[in-house]
Amino acid sequence: MIPKKNSSLHVLLLVAFISLVIILSFLPKTPSNNKPIINVSTIDTSLSLNIELYKQQDKSIEEIISKFQKQQLPIDSLISSAIKKKQPALMAYFEEIKYLNSPIDTVWYYLGKNYYNALGFSSDAAEIEALISSAARCFNKAIALNEKNINSKIMLASCYVQTNNPMLGVQMLKEIEKTDSNNVLLQMQLAEFSIRSNQLDKAIQRYEKAIQLDSNKYEIYAYLSEIYMQKKDTLKSIQFLRKFAAKISDTTLKNSINHYIESINKH
């Protein structure tokens, strides 16, 4: 039971937390657990999603996959269906099939990011392991095609951070930082892992550097708002929410953020 004198503060923080969850749900997600999300020290890149499970869970998915296998539907129909059903893992899987023979390193980086971003929408252990494995496979392919694809190296390292051998990934990132410290993706990934280790001030420094390097990465304002809410600095959190709202074009989301800020100010 919450004491009466603290109830309004409790409600305020609860509303803030829920609102931030809603806001961040519109953004590409990456895992932010304090623990590794797969219990392996090396990544088996031969693993892939178990499509049979998706077919068992959804008859419409089973139907379109069957039609695709019979060459009655193009692969783009499967991709569109996965998007409509809000199944980012399936979308990533079908995208990889579509570009399986691509000789372009940036395509494989894009495919790896699809898998990696899908992690934030999954809670199934087997699916998560398959997503990390698939992401690592795509990033490895990108690097094999182009040794200078730094972003793929950053994301491959990020995959390793999610395992029982996180320091391997961190060491890979630190090596990249020695020669490419102004890489925006690098700073954002290091910020994410600073949050995982509860080094919030260091995460703030990383994100602020990233936004200085690329002002178009305005989703960083939402991440900074979340961090300051964790630090219980509501005013600072609102400041970054205002900056985020000012940058986005989604009217519905913008209005939701502004209404939320107004409700906070009334308190």
Sine and cosine of phi, psi and omega as CSV:
sin_phi,cos_phi,sin_psi,cos_psi,sin_omega,cos_omega
0.00,0.00,0.79,-0.62,-0.04,-1.00
-1.00,0.07,0.75,-0.66,0.06,-1.00
-0.84,0.54,0.57,-0.82,-0.09,-1.00
-0.86,0.51,-0.62,0.79,-0.06,-1.00
-0.91,0.41,-0.37,0.93,-0.02,-1.00
-0.98,-0.20,-0.05,1.00,-0.14,-0.99
-0.90,0.44,-0.67,0.74,-0.03,-1.00
-0.91,0.41,-0.63,0.78,0.05,-1.00
-0.90,0.43,-0.67,0.74,0.01,-1.00
-0.87,0.49,-0.71,0.70,0.00,-1.00
-0.89,0.46,-0.67,0.74,0.00,-1.00
-0.86,0.52,-0.75,0.66,-0.01,-1.00
-0.92,0.39,-0.58,0.81,0.02,-1.00
-0.91,0.41,-0.71,0.70,0.04,-1.00
-0.88,0.48,-0.66,0.75,0.00,-1.00
-0.88,0.48,-0.70,0.71,-0.02,-1.00
-0.89,0.45,-0.74,0.67,-0.02,-1.00
-0.88,0.48,-0.69,0.73,-0.02,-1.00
-0.89,0.46,-0.66,0.75,0.00,-1.00
-0.91,0.40,-0.60,0.80,0.06,-1.00
-0.88,0.48,-0.69,0.73,0.01,-1.00
-0.90,0.44,-0.71,0.71,-0.02,-1.00
-0.88,0.47,-0.74,0.68,-0.07,-1.00
-0.95,0.32,-0.29,0.96,0.03,-1.00
-0.93,0.37,-0.29,0.96,0.03,-1.00
-0.99,0.10,-0.15,0.99,-0.09,-1.00
-0.98,-0.21,0.40,-0.92,0.13,-0.99
-0.85,0.53,0.71,-0.70,-0.09,-1.00
-0.95,-0.31,0.54,-0.84,0.16,-0.99
-0.73,-0.68,0.46,-0.89,-0.07,-1.00
-0.91,0.41,0.59,-0.81,0.00,-1.00
-0.75,-0.66,0.52,0.85,0.02,-1.00
-0.92,0.39,0.38,-0.93,0.11,-0.99
-1.00,0.10,-0.25,0.97,-0.02,-1.00
-0.92,-0.39,0.40,-0.92,0.10,-1.00
-0.86,0.51,0.56,-0.83,-0.04,-1.00
-1.00,-0.10,-0.16,0.99,0.18,-0.98
-0.74,-0.68,0.64,-0.77,-0.12,-0.99
-1.00,-0.03,0.83,0.56,0.08,-1.00
-0.72,-0.70,0.40,-0.92,0.03,-1.00
-0.97,-0.23,-0.27,0.96,0.11,-0.99
-0.78,-0.63,0.43,-0.90,-0.08,-1.00
-0.98,-0.21,0.84,-0.54,0.08,-1.00
-1.00,0.08,0.98,-0.19,-0.10,-0.99
-0.98,0.21,0.02,1.00,0.05,-1.00
-0.99,0.11,-0.23,0.97,0.00,-1.00
-0.94,0.34,0.55,-0.83,0.05,-1.00
-0.59,-0.81,0.14,-0.99,0.01,-1.00
-0.91,0.42,0.59,-0.81,0.06,-1.00
-1.00,0.05,1.00,-0.07,-0.08,-1.00
-0.91,0.42,-0.46,0.89,0.00,-1.00
-0.86,0.52,-0.58,0.82,0.01,-1.00
-0.91,0.42,-0.65,0.76,0.02,-1.00
-0.91,0.42,-0.62,0.79,0.01,-1.00
-0.91,0.41,-0.61,0.79,0.01,-1.00
-0.94,0.35,-0.55,0.84,-0.07,-1.00
-0.99,0.16,-0.41,0.91,-0.09,-1.00
-0.61,-0.79,0.94,-0.35,-0.05,-1.00
-0.90,0.44,-0.54,0.84,0.00,-1.00
-0.93,0.38,-0.58,0.81,0.08,-1.00
-0.91,0.41,-0.68,0.74,0.04,-1.00
-0.85,0.52,-0.64,0.77,-0.04,-1.00
-0.92,0.39,-0.72,0.69,-0.05,-1.00
-0.95,0.33,-0.56,0.83,0.06,-1.00
-0.91,0.42,-0.66,0.75,0.04,-1.00
-0.87,0.49,-0.69,0.72,0.01,-1.00
-0.91,0.41,-0.61,0.79,0.04,-1.00
-0.90,0.44,-0.71,0.71,0.00,-1.00
-0.89,0.45,-0.48,0.87,0.04,-1.00
-1.00,0.02,0.12,0.99,0.01,-1.00
0.89,0.46,0.53,0.85,0.05,-1.00
-0.99,-0.14,-0.17,0.98,0.02,-1.00
-0.67,-0.74,0.60,-0.80,0.08,-1.00
-0.97,0.22,0.34,-0.94,-0.02,-1.00
-0.88,0.48,-0.52,0.85,0.00,-1.00
-0.88,0.47,-0.47,0.88,0.04,-1.00
-0.92,0.38,-0.61,0.80,0.05,-1.00
-0.92,0.39,-0.66,0.75,0.01,-1.00
-0.90,0.45,-0.72,0.70,0.01,-1.00
-0.88,0.47,-0.65,0.76,0.00,-1.00
-0.90,0.43,-0.67,0.75,0.01,-1.00
-0.90,0.44,-0.61,0.79,0.03,-1.00
-0.91,0.41,-0.72,0.70,-0.01,-1.00
-0.88,0.47,-0.59,0.81,-0.02,-1.00
-1.00,0.09,0.06,1.00,0.00,-1.00
0.83,0.56,0.78,0.62,0.02,-1.00
-0.87,-0.49,0.98,0.21,-0.06,-1.00
-0.88,0.47,-0.51,0.86,0.03,-1.00
-0.91,0.42,-0.71,0.70,0.03,-1.00
-0.90,0.43,-0.65,0.76,0.03,-1.00
-0.85,0.53,-0.71,0.71,0.01,-1.00
-0.88,0.47,-0.66,0.75,0.00,-1.00
-0.88,0.47,-0.73,0.68,-0.02,-1.00
-0.94,0.35,-0.57,0.82,0.06,-1.00
-0.88,0.47,-0.65,0.76,0.02,-1.00
-0.89,0.45,-0.65,0.76,0.04,-1.00
-0.87,0.49,-0.69,0.73,-0.03,-1.00
-0.86,0.51,-0.66,0.75,-0.10,-1.00
-0.95,-0.30,0.40,0.92,-0.13,-0.99
-0.83,0.56,-0.53,0.85,-0.05,-1.00
-0.97,-0.22,0.27,0.96,-0.03,-1.00
-0.93,0.36,0.71,-0.70,0.05,-1.00
-0.99,-0.10,0.22,0.98,-0.12,-0.99
-0.98,-0.22,0.85,-0.53,-0.08,-1.00
-0.89,0.45,-0.59,0.81,-0.03,-1.00
-0.93,0.35,-0.45,0.89,0.09,-1.00
-0.91,0.41,-0.67,0.74,-0.01,-1.00
-0.94,0.33,-0.51,0.86,0.12,-0.99
-0.90,0.43,-0.70,0.71,0.04,-1.00
-0.86,0.51,-0.68,0.73,0.01,-1.00
-0.90,0.43,-0.66,0.75,0.04,-1.00
-0.90,0.44,-0.64,0.77,0.03,-1.00
-0.91,0.42,-0.59,0.81,0.07,-1.00
-0.83,0.56,-0.75,0.66,-0.01,-1.00
-0.90,0.43,-0.70,0.71,-0.06,-1.00
-0.90,0.43,-0.68,0.74,0.01,-1.00
-0.91,0.41,-0.48,0.88,0.00,-1.00
-0.93,0.37,-0.31,0.95,0.01,-1.00
-0.84,0.54,-0.61,0.79,-0.05,-1.00
-0.93,0.36,-0.17,0.99,-0.02,-1.00
-0.94,-0.34,0.15,0.99,-0.08,-1.00
-0.86,-0.51,0.59,-0.80,0.08,-1.00
-0.82,-0.58,-0.02,1.00,-0.01,-1.00
-1.00,0.08,0.82,-0.57,-0.11,-0.99
-0.86,0.50,-0.69,0.72,-0.03,-1.00
-0.91,0.41,-0.65,0.76,0.02,-1.00
-0.92,0.40,-0.65,0.76,-0.01,-1.00
-0.88,0.47,-0.70,0.71,0.02,-1.00
-0.89,0.46,-0.66,0.75,0.01,-1.00
-0.91,0.41,-0.60,0.80,0.02,-1.00
-0.91,0.40,-0.71,0.71,0.02,-1.00
-0.90,0.44,-0.69,0.73,0.02,-1.00
-0.88,0.47,-0.70,0.72,-0.02,-1.00
-0.92,0.39,-0.66,0.75,0.04,-1.00
-0.87,0.49,-0.73,0.68,0.00,-1.00
-0.88,0.47,-0.62,0.78,0.03,-1.00
-0.87,0.49,-0.70,0.71,-0.01,-1.00
-0.92,0.38,-0.67,0.74,0.02,-1.00
-0.91,0.41,-0.63,0.78,0.07,-1.00
-0.87,0.50,-0.67,0.75,0.00,-1.00
-0.90,0.44,-0.67,0.75,0.02,-1.00
-0.88,0.48,-0.68,0.73,-0.01,-1.00
-0.92,0.38,-0.62,0.79,0.03,-1.00
-0.89,0.45,-0.57,0.82,0.01,-1.00
-0.98,0.20,-0.50,0.87,-0.02,-1.00
-0.50,-0.87,0.97,-0.24,-0.04,-1.00
-0.87,0.49,-0.38,0.93,-0.05,-1.00
-1.00,-0.02,0.14,0.99,0.01,-1.00
-0.98,0.22,1.00,0.07,-0.10,-1.00
-0.91,0.42,-0.64,0.77,-0.04,-1.00
-0.89,0.46,-0.57,0.82,0.06,-1.00
-0.92,0.38,-0.59,0.80,0.05,-1.00
-0.92,0.40,-0.62,0.78,0.03,-1.00
-0.89,0.46,-0.71,0.70,-0.05,-1.00
-0.96,0.29,-0.53,0.85,0.09,-1.00
-0.90,0.45,-0.69,0.72,0.06,-1.00
-0.87,0.50,-0.64,0.77,0.00,-1.00
-0.89,0.45,-0.56,0.83,0.07,-1.00
-0.89,0.46,-0.67,0.74,-0.01,-1.00
-0.93,0.36,-0.48,0.87,0.04,-1.00
-0.89,0.45,-0.43,0.90,-0.03,-1.00
-0.99,0.14,-0.01,1.00,-0.04,-1.00
-0.98,-0.20,-0.09,-1.00,0.08,-1.00
-0.96,0.28,-0.04,1.00,0.03,-1.00
-0.87,-0.50,0.84,0.54,-0.11,-0.99
-0.90,0.44,-0.49,0.87,-0.06,-1.00
-0.91,0.41,-0.45,0.89,0.08,-1.00
-0.88,0.48,-0.72,0.70,0.03,-1.00
-0.90,0.43,-0.67,0.74,0.01,-1.00
-0.89,0.45,-0.67,0.74,0.03,-1.00
-0.88,0.47,-0.64,0.77,0.04,-1.00
-0.88,0.47,-0.68,0.73,0.01,-1.00
-0.91,0.42,-0.65,0.76,-0.01,-1.00
-0.91,0.42,-0.59,0.80,0.05,-1.00
-0.90,0.44,-0.67,0.75,0.03,-1.00
-0.90,0.43,-0.63,0.78,-0.04,-1.00
-0.89,0.46,-0.47,0.88,-0.02,-1.00
-0.88,0.47,-0.53,0.85,-0.06,-1.00
-0.91,-0.42,-0.21,0.98,-0.08,-1.00
-0.61,-0.79,0.81,0.59,-0.09,-1.00
-0.93,0.38,-0.30,0.95,-0.01,-1.00
-1.00,-0.07,0.28,0.96,0.07,-1.00
-0.98,0.22,0.85,-0.53,-0.08,-1.00
-0.90,0.44,-0.71,0.70,0.00,-1.00
-0.86,0.50,-0.66,0.75,0.01,-1.00
-0.86,0.51,-0.74,0.68,-0.02,-1.00
-0.90,0.44,-0.60,0.80,0.00,-1.00
-0.94,0.34,-0.64,0.77,0.02,-1.00
-0.93,0.36,-0.65,0.76,0.03,-1.00
-0.91,0.42,-0.58,0.81,0.07,-1.00
-0.89,0.45,-0.69,0.72,0.01,-1.00
-0.86,0.51,-0.68,0.73,-0.04,-1.00
-0.97,0.24,-0.40,0.92,0.13,-0.99
-0.92,0.40,-0.62,0.79,0.06,-1.00
-0.90,0.44,-0.66,0.75,0.00,-1.00
-0.85,0.52,-0.56,0.83,0.00,-1.00
-0.99,-0.12,0.24,0.97,0.06,-1.00
0.89,0.46,0.49,0.87,0.09,-1.00
-0.99,-0.15,0.96,0.29,-0.15,-0.99
-0.91,0.40,-0.63,0.78,0.00,-1.00
-0.90,0.44,-0.62,0.78,0.03,-1.00
-0.92,0.38,-0.60,0.80,0.04,-1.00
-0.89,0.45,-0.66,0.76,0.03,-1.00
-0.87,0.50,-0.70,0.72,0.01,-1.00
-0.87,0.49,-0.67,0.74,-0.01,-1.00
-0.90,0.43,-0.73,0.68,-0.03,-1.00
-0.91,0.41,-0.64,0.77,0.00,-1.00
-0.90,0.43,-0.61,0.79,0.05,-1.00
-0.91,0.41,-0.66,0.75,-0.02,-1.00
-0.88,0.48,-0.68,0.73,-0.03,-1.00
-0.95,0.32,-0.49,0.87,0.09,-1.00
-0.93,0.37,-0.59,0.81,0.00,-1.00
-0.96,0.28,-0.54,0.84,-0.02,-1.00
-0.54,-0.84,0.99,-0.17,-0.06,-1.00
-0.94,0.35,-0.22,0.97,0.03,-1.00
-0.98,0.21,-0.19,0.98,0.03,-1.00
-0.99,0.12,0.85,0.53,-0.13,-0.99
-0.94,0.33,-0.23,0.97,0.10,-1.00
-0.89,0.46,-0.34,0.94,0.03,-1.00
-0.87,0.49,-0.54,0.84,0.03,-1.00
-0.87,0.50,-0.60,0.80,0.03,-1.00
-0.93,0.37,-0.65,0.76,0.02,-1.00
-0.90,0.43,-0.66,0.76,0.03,-1.00
-0.91,0.42,-0.62,0.79,0.05,-1.00
-0.87,0.49,-0.67,0.74,0.01,-1.00
-0.90,0.44,-0.67,0.74,-0.01,-1.00
-0.89,0.47,-0.72,0.70,-0.02,-1.00
-0.92,0.39,-0.48,0.88,0.10,-1.00
-0.92,0.39,-0.62,0.78,0.07,-1.00
-0.89,0.45,-0.55,0.83,0.02,-1.00
-0.99,0.15,0.02,1.00,0.00,-1.00
0.90,0.43,0.46,0.89,0.08,-1.00
-0.97,-0.23,0.99,0.13,-0.12,-0.99
-0.90,0.44,-0.65,0.76,-0.04,-1.00
-0.89,0.46,-0.69,0.72,0.02,-1.00
-0.91,0.41,-0.63,0.78,0.04,-1.00
-0.86,0.51,-0.69,0.72,0.00,-1.00
-0.91,0.42,-0.62,0.78,0.02,-1.00
-0.83,0.55,-0.70,0.72,-0.02,-1.00
-0.96,0.27,-0.50,0.86,0.09,-1.00
-0.90,0.43,-0.63,0.77,0.04,-1.00
-0.88,0.48,-0.68,0.74,0.01,-1.00
-0.90,0.43,-0.65,0.76,0.02,-1.00
-0.90,0.44,-0.73,0.68,-0.01,-1.00
-0.88,0.48,-0.58,0.82,-0.02,-1.00
-0.93,0.37,-0.40,0.92,-0.08,-1.00
-1.00,-0.05,-0.47,0.89,-0.14,-0.99
-0.99,0.15,0.44,-0.90,-0.01,-1.00
-0.98,-0.20,-0.23,0.97,0.00,-1.00
-0.94,0.33,0.96,-0.29,-0.09,-1.00
-0.89,0.46,-0.66,0.75,-0.02,-1.00
-0.89,0.47,-0.73,0.68,0.01,-1.00
-0.91,0.41,-0.66,0.75,0.01,-1.00
-0.86,0.51,-0.72,0.69,0.00,-1.00
-0.90,0.43,-0.63,0.78,0.02,-1.00
-0.88,0.47,-0.67,0.74,0.01,-1.00
-0.91,0.42,-0.71,0.71,-0.03,-1.00
-0.91,0.42,-0.63,0.77,0.04,-1.00
-0.90,0.43,-0.64,0.77,0.02,-1.00
-0.89,0.46,-0.70,0.71,0.00,-1.00
-0.89,0.45,-0.65,0.76,0.03,-1.00
-0.87,0.49,-0.65,0.76,0.00,-1.00
-0.91,0.41,-0.57,0.82,0.05,-1.00
-0.92,0.39,-0.70,0.72,-0.04,-1.00
-0.89,0.45,-0.56,0.83,0.02,-1.00
-0.88,0.47,-0.55,0.84,0.05,-1.00
-0.96,0.28,0.00,0.00,0.00,0.00
